[in-house]
Amino acid sequence: MNDLARTPKQLGTVIRRIRKQRGLSQKQLGEKAGLRQETISLIETGNPATRIDTVLAVLAALDLEFRVGPRGKGSAADIEDIF
């Protein structure tokens, strides 16, 4: 799985989809990450004020990792089509 996210909203969409695929509720994911359910909800809706350490805790709880790479040459509309 190689999902691409360039905005907080796109990242939240990816996190929500993977959480649901793993059969976890927001509350269960929050417990695994040491966060409140409300925080998971904010991340999944694309809250741009979410701290990077909070996102990293959620990714770790989902057994995912954060990677940085060069941007592709596709347009923003192409990226939106992925989601």
Order of alpha helices (4+ residues) and beta strands (2+ residues): alpha-alpha-alpha-alpha-alpha
